[in-house]
Amino acid sequence: AENREVELRQNYDLTAIVLHWKRSDGTKIVVDYLLHSNLFKEIIIWNNNPQINLEKSLFQNYNHSLESVRIINSKENLKDEAKYHTCAEAKTMACFYVDDDWDASSYLKSLIADFRADPYVLHSATDPYTFYMNLMWTYFEREIDLHSGFSRID
């Protein structure tokens, strides 16, 4: 089982996408947890707020290397579309999305284990109705070879 976990981890590296708007303190907490989890090849923070310039120095108080962290400061608020543009920037085949005010710690490891067991379906921690309604949020952009889905947790 341990060899299988290592194989799945190597084949299905993940990028964590953090959407930032105004809650920089929340972003610090989320990024600290994601770094501490050791589950992601990279963490990309998309800053949707052109009034704020995020920098890695915001996260220097934590005892983690920031080599895997990238920040993209957007010139405009792309709202939810930013998730998909950020995932297109990722160096991995799949992305995990989290907002700057969301605590995913209670289900993160289980969700990623489920993903690695069946990486070709959308994985979410929500009720079935919300999951199926959110399948309409599938996003395609041929120019950047992107096919992505999203499921909101309500």
C-alpha positions as CSV (number, residue, x, y, z in Angstrom):
1,A,0.0,0.0,0.0
2,E,2.9,2.4,0.8
3,N,4.4,1.8,-2.7
4,R,1.0,2.5,-4.3
5,E,0.8,5.8,-2.4
6,V,4.3,6.8,-3.5
7,E,3.4,5.9,-7.1
8,L,0.1,7.9,-7.0
9,R,1.9,10.9,-5.4
10,Q,4.5,10.9,-8.2
11,N,2.0,10.5,-11.0
12,Y,-0.6,12.9,-9.7
13,D,1.2,15.9,-8.2
14,L,-1.1,18.7,-7.3
15,T,-1.1,22.5,-7.3
16,A,-3.0,24.4,-4.6
17,I,-4.7,27.5,-5.9
18,V,-5.5,30.1,-3.3
19,L,-7.8,33.0,-4.4
20,H,-7.1,36.2,-2.5
21,W,-9.4,39.2,-2.4
22,K,-9.1,41.2,0.8
23,R,-8.4,38.7,3.6
24,S,-4.6,38.7,3.7
25,D,-4.6,37.3,7.3
26,G,-6.8,34.4,6.1
27,T,-4.5,33.9,3.1
28,K,-1.6,33.6,5.5
29,I,-3.4,30.9,7.6
30,V,-4.5,29.0,4.4
31,V,-1.0,29.0,2.9
32,D,0.6,28.0,6.2
33,Y,-1.6,25.0,6.4
34,L,-1.1,24.0,2.7
35,L,2.7,24.3,3.2
36,H,2.6,22.3,6.4
37,S,0.4,19.5,4.8
38,N,3.2,18.7,2.3
39,L,0.6,17.6,-0.2
40,F,1.3,20.0,-3.0
41,K,4.1,20.4,-5.6
42,E,3.3,24.1,-5.8
43,I,1.0,26.7,-4.3
44,I,-0.1,29.6,-6.5
45,I,-1.8,32.5,-4.9
46,W,-4.0,34.6,-7.3
47,N,-4.6,38.1,-6.0
48,N,-7.8,39.3,-7.5
49,N,-7.5,42.7,-5.8
50,P,-5.5,45.3,-7.9
51,Q,-5.4,47.6,-4.8
52,I,-3.2,45.1,-2.9
53,N,0.2,43.9,-4.1
54,L,0.9,40.6,-2.4
55,E,4.5,39.5,-1.8
56,K,6.1,36.4,-0.4
57,S,7.3,38.5,2.5
58,L,3.7,38.2,3.9
59,F,4.5,34.5,4.6
60,Q,8.0,34.8,6.0
61,N,6.9,34.4,9.6
62,Y,6.3,30.7,9.1
63,N,8.9,28.0,9.3
64,H,8.4,26.8,5.7
65,S,10.4,27.2,2.5
66,L,8.6,29.4,0.1
67,E,10.2,28.0,-3.0
68,S,7.0,26.3,-4.0
69,V,4.9,29.4,-3.6
70,R,4.1,31.7,-6.5
71,I,2.0,34.9,-6.4
72,I,0.1,36.4,-9.3
73,N,-1.1,39.9,-8.7
74,S,-3.9,40.5,-11.2
75,K,-4.5,43.9,-12.8
76,E,-8.3,43.3,-12.5
77,N,-10.8,41.2,-10.5
78,L,-11.4,38.1,-12.6
79,K,-13.7,36.7,-9.9
80,D,-14.1,32.9,-10.2
81,E,-12.6,32.8,-13.6
82,A,-9.2,33.4,-11.9
83,K,-9.3,29.8,-10.6
84,Y,-9.1,28.5,-14.1
85,H,-6.4,30.9,-15.4
86,T,-4.3,30.1,-12.3
87,C,-4.7,26.3,-12.9
88,A,-3.5,26.9,-16.5
89,E,-0.3,28.3,-15.0
90,A,0.2,25.2,-12.8
91,K,3.0,22.7,-13.5
92,T,0.8,19.8,-12.5
93,M,-2.2,18.1,-14.2
94,A,-4.7,18.9,-11.4
95,C,-5.5,21.8,-9.0
96,F,-7.0,22.1,-5.6
97,Y,-8.9,25.3,-5.1
98,V,-9.4,27.2,-1.8
99,D,-10.6,30.7,-1.0
100,D,-8.7,33.0,1.3
101,D,-11.2,32.5,4.1
102,W,-11.9,28.7,3.8
103,D,-10.6,26.1,6.3
104,A,-10.1,22.8,4.3
105,S,-8.1,21.1,7.0
106,S,-10.9,18.7,8.1
107,Y,-11.1,17.0,4.7
108,L,-8.0,17.9,2.7
109,K,-6.1,14.6,3.1
110,S,-9.2,12.5,2.4
111,L,-10.1,14.5,-0.7
112,I,-6.6,14.2,-2.1
113,A,-6.5,10.5,-1.4
114,D,-9.8,10.1,-3.2
115,F,-8.4,12.1,-6.1
116,R,-5.3,10.0,-6.4
117,A,-7.5,6.8,-6.3
118,D,-9.6,8.1,-9.3
119,P,-8.0,11.2,-10.9
120,Y,-10.3,11.5,-13.9
121,V,-13.4,12.7,-12.0
122,L,-14.1,15.9,-10.1
123,H,-13.7,15.5,-6.4
124,S,-15.5,17.7,-3.9
125,A,-16.6,17.9,-0.3
126,T,-20.2,18.9,-0.8
127,D,-23.6,17.4,-1.0
128,P,-24.7,15.5,-4.2
129,Y,-27.1,18.2,-5.4
130,T,-24.5,20.9,-5.2
131,F,-21.9,18.7,-6.9
132,Y,-24.1,17.9,-9.9
133,M,-25.4,21.5,-10.2
134,N,-21.7,22.6,-10.2
135,L,-20.9,20.4,-13.1
136,M,-22.3,23.2,-15.2
137,W,-19.3,25.2,-14.1
138,T,-17.0,23.2,-16.3
139,Y,-14.6,25.6,-18.1
140,F,-12.9,25.1,-21.5
141,E,-10.4,27.3,-23.1
142,R,-8.8,25.7,-26.2
143,E,-6.1,28.4,-26.6
144,I,-4.5,27.3,-23.4
145,D,-5.5,23.6,-23.5
146,L,-7.6,23.9,-20.4
147,H,-10.5,21.7,-19.3
148,S,-11.5,22.3,-15.7
149,G,-14.3,21.7,-13.3
150,F,-15.3,23.4,-10.1
151,S,-17.6,22.5,-7.2
152,R,-18.7,25.0,-4.6
153,I,-19.1,24.0,-1.0
154,D,-22.4,25.3,0.3
